[in-house]
Amino acid sequence: ENLKPRVQWLKELGMDDSQVAKTIIKFPRLLGSYSLEENLKPKVKTLRDYAFTDKQIVRILSTFPALLSLSSKRLAHRLSVL
């Protein structure tokens, strides 16, 4: 039930099928532990707020999808030190 909307969301970000698979293999909790609307989308918005392009976000999330497990505050803090 949670799988389809999350896979669709990753594809809407610009991921191809292999990147989606890689992301899910590295971070299977993405499929059910986090709310798409309350957790995942706001974190991508935070990345965009720090001027990351969608292409960069796809690369970041397919390489280090556990970044989505950080709280928004912690994510913003880590990004602020870059």
Buried (B, 14 or more C-beta within 10 A) or exposed (E): EEEEEBBEBBEEBBBEEEBBBBBBEBBEEBEEEBEBEEBBEEBBEBBEEBEBEBEEBBBBBBEEBEBBBBEEEEBBEEBEEE
